[in-house]
């Protein structure tokens, strides 16, 4: 098989590999073609880096897949530069902290003194917490208080301005004593109002009392600039906000209230599992290993999972605090010597690729479909729109992609409950004959295909069921599962079958193509009957051609193939790989040139007039009248010189619906000159999306969806029978 390799600058090359090709072998091939050393190559596919020791099959690389090549750049002293940069940042932070401390000078406050129990607002939550004043500073005209949080060790101590400090609230207010316009401190949970939360300032705007229901409506003050209107059902205590009093005016009772009583107001616990109970073991707020909460100064917090670990509980135990700024637990720690993408995820799927055996995965038999025919449904009977008689594909999988014969291996495609849609002539039985317009075809089954065999000798009788029964139902006669049936002179009224001839049929038929697989048109089943071959029962079918298009082996058929420009169709990238292989062979051995011999005269070959494909007059008139899409049609007509297949490829690309990604059916041309299927546009409007799917041009909910009849007629002429099944 062949794969594509793309560099960052957009250059693409094709490489011939197998599924068993190792990553080392692939890098050697890249080095030969692009002169990039193996140690400088980084290959990526599907978000993973290809590493040594694996095969392409391990990464599920298939035919025509694209691998990205990134070339490493040699950079010296990168780590030293990064470390120097980090050190500079740390030094700058320390200098800023020192400068702030030097600018602060000790001072005395008029309202507070060291050791006072106060309430302090934490700027990250906007709530009030209990704190103790440890020191008082002054910077210019503003006072700063160095505080420590009394009950919550998770909050960082900081220097707080005087506006965020006030005396500790200790006086609770009864509900009946509240009044509208009063500012109090209440407990509220921003995430769930039914649960206990943090303490905020609250201005009452309404008081609701209904029997046992007591609610407050008002403004919740979060920080100094954020206000939230809430409705609070009163369950917890409501505290009065204490105003600061001058030190010289304090009484003995005031001094008593400014001393902490050691009790904490009810607040939301930091840990939901143990509810901050210091005597209860908890692996969420304690050590992840032993669940203990003792020796808090030896607890290390992982910077990845935020779990805590005792230094003594680690394996091996840590004797001192780590010097690194970031610390990771053993489960989150990444091995510094491990390379990203170095290992693949383990899978139960067995992969065997012995070096002694012949490598597999290099042929087209292991390739899956790259695209699926969406012009018609899979159970469509008759000719496929856009596929002409005489079209030839190199491989069977291409025939499946075109929708002519969907199964990549089986010879009959059909449904037992319906009929057969297509068959492939490839070898067959010795008794079969092929006269071109009529041939004898043998049914399927009766062979042991266990062990992934593609074919085997006949080992049992065939039965008229499944695909054999489906092909029998194409005959215009009553079904007879014992002796068969014949349509007689009414054979033309039977259901059509698409017939593809394979080059392997050339061993016993002169009507087979020299290479590849050729579509030969529609046939009808004349009769079917059971026969005996080598002692086993075989079902036989006589099929006769019933197609108005001349057969490919006739003189008219060959002339038509030349006019349409029908050539062998290859998979994408296949010819490039074949040309590269031929160049390597020709480089080893120089071909003999007859013109080098003495007395040789050049032989002039008579030029044969070449037929050029052109459109029919009716289609030309429709294209000329479709003024809105004139630019698109000009691009399509420019490919006529390369034949009808090139023209069809261009039409399918230019006239593709942006919604269903299929060829347009009942197209609507918008004012912005884009084409969308009528069904897709109606579905978009039903979802209240009134924009063009391509450019977001506003169409409005009253847009009149008119089908472009000229474009629709032109597409139906190009693809007769197309009904927008996608």
BALUMVEX-163551 format. One record per residue (C-alpha): x, y, z. Coordinates in steps of 0.001 Angstrom, whole numbers, padded with zeros to 6 digits, always signed. Example, Ala and Ser with C-alpha at 12.3 -4.5 7.8 and 13.67 -1.06 7.14 Angstrom:
% BALUMVEX-163551
+012300-004500+007800 +013670-001060+007140 
% end
This chain:
% BALUMVEX-163551
+000000+000000+000000 +001041+003636-000294 +000894+006413+002275 +001504+010156+002059 +004106+012081+004014 +003685+015830+004469 +006247+018314+005759 +005502+021551+007612 +006244+023606+004487 +003488+021787+002553 +005662+019402+000531 +004098+015964-000050 +005663+012668-001110 +004254+009177-001553 +005841+006147+000110 +005241+002475-000642 +004958+000504+002602 +003178-002454+004139 +001241-002835+007363 +004285-004639+008796 +006725-001830+007990 +008479-000713+011164 +008910+002920+012167 +012695+002534+011763 +012252+001334+008167 +009893+004224+007450 +012438+006732+008771 +015147+005187+006572 +012908+005620+003526 +012215+009247+004475 +015941+009857+004846 +016551+008513+001322 +013922+010721-000291 +014157+013952+001763 +017742+013755+003087 +016562+014247+006671 +018563+012273+009233 +016661+009714+011276 +017567+011266+014617 +016076+014592+013465 +012748+013134+012302 +009523+013392+014300 +006633+011559+012648 +003033+012188+013766 -000210+010435+012879 -003646+010891+014417 -002252+012896+017331 +000459+010365+018221 +004186+010407+017657 +005537+007344+015865 +008247+005737+017993 +010804+003026+017326 +009905-000560+018110 +006430-000449+016573 +004878-001289+013207 +002533+000885+011163 -000293-001514+011987 +000112-000638+015680 -000873+002948+014853 -003718+001788+012539 -002133+003506+009526 -004062+002609+006378 -003921+003210+002648 -003560+006872+001610 -003253+008101+005209 -001103+011190+005710 +001803+011287+008171 +003226+014629+009293 +007010+015085+009372 +008516+017603+011768 +012269+018197+011651 +013965+018768+014985 +016062+021903+015462 +019302+021669+017406 +019180+024199+020248 +021975+024566+022813 +021705+025721+026426 +017899+025851+026340 +017581+024506+029880 +020143+026974+031246 +018251+029884+029699 +014938+028705+031140 +016440+028279+034622 +018012+031733+034428 +014652+033213+033454 +012890+031540+036421 +015566+032788+038814 +015137+036337+037523 +011360+036189+038092 +011860+034921+041676 +014417+037646+042373 +012070+040342+041063 +009251+039090+043336 +011537+039108+046369 +012733+042633+045573 +009131+043853+045267 +008273+042286+048627 +011322+043824+050275 +010534+047225+048783 +006975+047029+050148 +008205+046081+053628 +010780+048869+053626 +008096+051411+052702 +005931+050251+055628 +006665+051716+059047 +005193+050686+062373 +002382+052861+063620 -000423+053083+066149 -004083+053029+065205 -006801+055176+066752 -009286+052286+066726 -007378+049012+067084 -004398+047588+068883 -002307+044445+068528 -004184+041328+069724 -007690+042617+069021 -010236+040096+067725 -011767+041518+064531 -013730+040558+061468 -011752+040806+058214 -012964+040629+054600 -011109+038153+052369 -010883+039730+048905 -011097+036416+046971 -014482+035400+048430 -015861+038770+049569 -016909+037168+052878 -016022+038077+056485 -013792+035813+058606 -012578+035925+062221 -009013+037264+062519 -006454+038528+065078 -004355+041687+064561 -000645+040864+064812 +000916+044171+063770 +000037+047656+062548 +001879+049527+059777 +001543+052823+058011 +002322+053655+054395 +002022+057322+053553 -001468+058246+054915 -002991+054727+054836 -003014+052194+057665 -002281+048470+057095 -002915+045618+059510 -000975+042368+059481 -003545+039774+060526 -003743+036043+061093 -006914+034043+060426 -008088+032539+063698 -009978+029455+062529 -009158+028937+058820 -005584+027884+058068 -006285+027584+054333 -006389+031380+053955 -003074+033131+053468 -002107+035846+056029 -001795+039226+054425 -001559+042980+055001 -005116+044326+055027 -006228+047961+054595 -008227+049493+057428 -011469+049610+055370 -011616+045756+055348 -011404+045464+059173 -014078+046006+061836 -014789+044827+065407 -015802+041181+065838 -019591+040689+065451 -020856+039005+068600 -024323+040473+069131 -027131+038520+067429 -030425+040180+066388 -033864+038614+066706 -036023+038404+063560 -038692+040674+065080 -036085+043389+065716 -035141+043657+062018 -036254+046658+059970 -036252+047594+056281 -033082+049442+055267 -031008+047888+058064 -027558+046466+057184 -026685+043221+058983 -024373+040209+058554 -025999+036943+057456 -024871+033488+056369 -025470+032625+052687 -024293+029908+050271 -023873+031231+046728 -024006+027730+045215 -026901+026285+047218 -029106+028624+049229 -030486+025706+051298 -027058+024863+052750 -024836+026761+055178 -022348+029117+053571 -020147+032134+054335 -020870+035394+056132 -021715+038484+054038 -023122+041966+054613 -026808+042210+053732 -029104+045247+053287 -032789+044438+053984 -035298+045730+051414 -038302+043618+052407 -039365+041349+055265 -041784+038471+054571 -043620+036722+057410 -046162+033961+056673 -047008+031652+059580 -043848+029579+060003 -042167+031087+056904 -039727+033891+057634 -037809+035350+054683 -035675+038388+053965 -035391+040037+050580 -032498+042392+049898 -029017+043070+048566 -026058+040796+049351 -022736+042696+049379 -019875+040647+047915 -016626+042629+048117 -017042+046366+048005 -018334+046704+044434 -020483+043569+043865 -024152+043493+044902 -026476+040499+044477 -030246+040598+044999 -031322+037491+046911 -034204+035988+048885 -033038+034455+052155 -034991+032061+054381 -033837+032754+057928 -032374+029697+059703 -029050+030847+061176 -028343+033716+063524 -028242+037281+062223 -025444+039466+063572 -025333+043224+064019 -022431+045036+062372 -020266+046678+065022 -018921+050175+064350 -015264+050880+065263 -014765+052855+068503 -011794+055030+069460 -009361+053400+071858 -009722+056255+074332 -013502+055759+074415 -013409+052003+075078 -015025+050735+078266 -014154+047593+080227 -017035+045801+078472 -015641+046875+075071 -012216+045526+075962 -013798+042205+076930 -015615+041980+073590 -012381+042688+071678 -010877+039508+073127 -011598+036282+071206 -013860+033785+072950 -012493+030888+070877 -015878+030100+069273 -016297+030067+065510 -019425+031176+063697 -021150+028370+061723 -019661+028291+058192 -019363+025959+055245 -016773+023233+055954 -013705+022941+053757 -014096+019165+053685 -017486+017646+052854 -016531+014177+054080 -015426+014848+057664 -016897+018378+057979 -013585+019673+059376 -013692+017347+062391 -010065+017268+063640 -010551+013934+065447 -011925+012068+062412 -009552+010435+059918 -010050+011667+056360 -008080+011081+053187 -009502+014182+051544 -008272+016790+054020 -005616+014603+055666 -002850+012323+054486 -003848+010364+051396 -002012+007283+052703 -002706+007130+056453 -005721+009521+056570 -004193+011251+059605 -004296+015011+060255 -001454+015223+062764 +001905+016874+062039 +000476+019424+059627 +003922+020957+059086 +005060+017706+057380 +002099+017457+054977 +003059+017957+051313 +000409+019015+048772 +000669+017612+045250 +000500+020392+042655 -001369+018096+040237 -004079+016266+042222 -004082+018543+045350 -003911+015521+047662 -001804+015708+050846 +000903+013274+051972 +002950+012945+055150 +006651+013003+054404 +007080+009872+056555 +004298+007987+054648 +005972+008301+051256 +007944+005411+049801 +010805+006087+050329 +010143+008582+053162 +011354+012154+052724 +013721+013384+055422 +013483+017068+054504 +011273+019376+052526 +011868+019216+048743 +013725+022170+047276 +011597+022286+044112 +008819+024875+043969 +006434+022306+042420 +006071+018897+044043 +004171+015909+042627 +003070+012712+044328 +004259+009308+043023 +001017+008809+041046 +001252+012196+039294 +005023+012286+038881 +006130+011927+035264 +009360+010139+034565 +011804+012711+033232 +013454+010073+031038 +010141+008998+029490 +009328+010422+026045 +005805+011591+025289 +004064+009109+022995 +006833+006562+023525 +004409+003841+024575 +001124+002878+023013 -001959+001928+024956 -002099-001815+025517 -004725-003643+023491 -006130-007164+023595 -005883-007400+019817 -003056-009707+018795 -000654-008487+016140 +001666-011015+014510 +004321-009878+012061 +007170-012359+011842 +010338-011314+010059 +010749-014801+008580 +007367-014794+006860 +006420-012693+003874 +005201-009244+004918 +001478-008662+004579 -000519-005477+004277 +001177-004130+001155 -001597-004936-001339 -004998-003423-002013 -006783-006438-000497 -006108-005009+002982 -007386-001535+002085 -010805-000372+003224 -013137+001988+001407 -011946+005604+001318 -015414+006921+000409 -019008+005693+000102 -021364+006303-002828 -024154+008612-001689 -025864+009199-005052 -028213+006255-004552 -029089+003911-001707 -027274+000610-001223 -030350-001356-002412 -030672+000606-005674 -031394-001509-008767 -030274-000172-012152 -027464+001986-013500 -025617+004277-011078 -025931+007993-011997 -022676+009273-013462 -021141+005815-014119 -020936+005012-017849 -020672+001610-019490 -016981+000905-020086 -015726+002578-016904 -012752+000580-015621 -011273+000546-012138 -007924-000952-011184 -009102-002593-007955 -012312-004146-006625 -012442-001725-003689 -012837+001158-006178 -015877-000579-007691 -017353-000667-004191 -016615+003047-003667 -018379+003916-006930 -021494+002024-005779 -021559-000302-008821 -020820-003448-006772 -020704-002733-003039 -019187-005932-001513 -015355-005820-001736 -015020-009633-001948 -018384-011348-002581 -019438-012005-006176 -023169-011296-005712 -024680-008225-004066 -028354-008415-003153 -030975-009083-000534 -032796-012350-000081 -036067-010500+000528 -035665-008283-002557 -033379-009214-005471 -029768-009057-006649 -028340-005659-007621 -024944-006531-009115 -022565-009419-009820 -018883-009764-010699 -017578-012226-013310 -014193-013466-012129 -013094-016977-013052 -016131-019047-012113 -016646-022744-012767 -015330-024824-015671 -018833-025339-017137 -019544-021595-017330 -019419-019825-020691 -019257-016173-021716 -020505-014990-025115 -020454-011305-024280 -024155-010484-024595 -025046-013737-022813 -023211-015782-020213 -023728-018659-017795 -023137-017782-014146 -022814-020166-011191 -024247-019427-007748 -022330-019015-004503 -021820-021358-001555 -020885-024998-001142 -017226-024248-000380 -015354-024382+002918 -013995-020848+003429 -012956-021280+007059 -009562-019945+008084 -009989-016680+006152 -009900-018438+002765 -011024-016476-000297 -011748-019578-002412 -011678-023369-002168 -012861-026464-004001 -016513-027489-003916 -017240-029584-000818 -021064-029641-000557 -024275-028821-002437 -025405-025270-003051 -028735-024154-001618 -031157-021659-003170 -031025-019148-000349 -029421-015824+000523 -027601-014438-002557 -028589-017380-004785 -032242-016746-003965 -031798-012997-004490 -030412-013548-008012 -033244-015988-008819 -035826-013322-007940 -034474-011131-010777 -035990-013603-013251 -039462-012704-014554 -040913-016079-013546 -042503-017701-010533 -040006-018873-007948 -039273-022599-007964 -036712-023794-005435 -036522-027340-006852 -036167-027240-010643 -035698-023512-011238 -037658-021387-013712 -037393-019685-017115 -038765-016294-018241 -038923-017334-021896 -039652-014449-024260 -040584-012169-021330 -037035-012102-019931 -036752-008314-020596 -039401-007635-017939 -037148-008988-015183 -035191-006844-012726 -031843-005522-014034 -028474-006632-012678 -025277-004574-012985 -022454-006743-014365 -018742-006142-013743 -016100-008240-015512 -012754-008836-013800 -009450-009353-015619 -009194-012890-014130 -012031-013906-016447 -009559-013528-019329 -008390-017116-018809 -011633-018440-020291 -013277-015432-022024 -012185-012965-024711 -014657-010355-023404 -012799-009788-020165 -010692-006606-019721 -006919-006903-019919 -006589-005444-016424 -008799-004130-013672 -012585-004322-013382 -014922-003033-016130 -018595-002127-015864 -020407-003747-018833 -023974-002527-018325 -027321-004060-017299 -028260-007715-017764 -031449-009681-017109 -031809-013235-015779 -033307-015421-018534 -033507-018643-016514 -032008-020458-013545 -031764-024166-012831 -029839-026685-010680 -026979-028644-012252 -024390-031181-011109 -020631-030518-011122 -018086-032966-009657 -020907-034729-007818 -022289-031575-006152 -025411-029560-006913 -024694-026125-008391 -027269-023452-009243 -026798-021997-012726 -028084-018678-014114 -028305-017545-017721 -028031-013748-018045 -028563-011742-021244 -027593-008124-021914 -030439-005556-021991 -028730-002161-022104 -029211+000526-024782 -025582+001587-024444 -023264-000349-026806 -021073-002983-025150 -017411-002034-024494 -016048-004753-026806 -018024-003597-029853 -016756-001048-032360 -019425+001475-031306 -018613+000862-027638 -014896+001456-028122 -015598+004657-030035 -017895+005851-027248 -015281+005078-024589 -012742+007133-026530 -015212+010020-026923 -016041+010075-023205 -012359+009856-022298 -012842+006798-020100 -009467+005614-018855 -008312+003274-016142 -009192+004773-012745 -006557+004399-010024 -006701+005162-006275 -005342+008512-005154 -001547+008471-005008 -001249+005053-006667 +000216+006281-009958 +002790+008469-008201 +004082+005465-006288 +004194+003324-009425 +006127+006017-011301 +008673+006221-008475 +009144+002444-008600 +009661+002503-012378 +012221+005294-012070 +014235+003224-009592 +014210+000230-011928 +015160+002316-014990 +017993+003965-013064 +019615+000573-012424 +019617-000418-016082 +019936+002047-018986 +017507+001193-021802 +018899+000616-025270 +018213+003478-027641 +017806+002360-031240 +018697+005802-032503 +022295+005311-031272 +022864+002547-033829 +024509+003518-037120 +022256+003784-040108 +019093+003862-038041 +016343+006111-039325 +013553+007568-037191 +010190+006007-037931 +007333+008455-038282 +004074+007286-036774 +000840+008411-038318 -001170+010580-035907 -004670+009289-035202 -007403+011879-034823 -008455+012005-031181 -012101+012379-030190 -012752+015118-027621 -015634+014787-025158 -018315+017461-025438 -021659+018093-023778 -024997+017547-025481 -026843+020586-026815 -029659+020450-024257 -027194+020496-021368 -025229+023326-022992 -028358+025481-023207 -029186+024868-019534 -025645+025792-018463 -025723+029002-020531 -029063+030010-019015 -027827+029458-015437 -026278+032926-015186 -026071+032867-011379 -023653+029924-011380 -021757+030932-014528 -018399+031012-012736 -018840+027477-011364 -019882+026122-014760 -016836+027739-016402 -014569+025874-013993 -016345+022613-014803 -016209+023138-018594 -012459+023724-018382 -012056+020023-017474 -013874+018714-020586 -010562+018260-022376 -009670+015540-019844 -012845+013536-020507 -016179+012926-018811 -014810+011456-015524 -012829+014651-014884 -015926+016741-015704 -018082+014707-013302 -015500+015022-010524 -015475+018799-010934 -019291+019022-010964 -019600+016883-007830 -017111+019154-006064 -018497+022526-007213 -022183+021661-006770 -022004+020030-003353 -024484+020941-000620 -022822+022502+002416 -025289+020736+004754 -025594+017131+003578 -022281+017149+001610 -024029+015411-001279 -024719+016560-004822 -027450+019192-004874 -031025+018005-005227 -033769+020609-005802 -031147+023361-005293 -032059+026780-003906 -029725+029592-004994 -029522+032208-002234 -028997+035976-002792 -025361+035456-001780 -025039+033050-004779 -024640+029834-002786 -026578+026632-003502 -028303+024494-000848 -030696+021572-001144 -034332+022553-000561 -034738+019805+002044 -031595+020932+003923 -032656+024593+003896 -036111+023704+005251 -034505+021673+008019 -032304+024671+008879 -035309+027029+009034 -037203+024514+011178 -034367+024834+013712 -034796+028647+013584 -031482+029152+011763 -032186+031770+009116 -028674+032130+007710 -026839+030852+004648 -024950+027689+005748 -021898+028768+003730 -021334+032476+004462 -023860+033201+007297 -025720+035712+005118 -029006+036606+006831 -031944+035247+004802 -034705+036146+007254 -037493+033914+008496 -039775+035013+005606 -037339+034002+002852 -039077+032488-000193 -037343+029195-001054 -037489+028920-004831 -035836+025954-006519 -033357+026872-009269 -035086+024798-011955 -032363+025426-014536 -029590+024127-012249 -031782+021236-011104 -032488+020153-014705 -028799+020398-015599 -027733+018200-012684 -030417+015622-013489 -029111+015438-017063 -025595+014861-015753 -026747+012378-013091 -029897+010722-014511 -031896+008909-011855 -030421+010830-008932 -033070+011420-006260 -031109+012939-003373 -031057+009736-001295 -028208+010952+000941 
% end
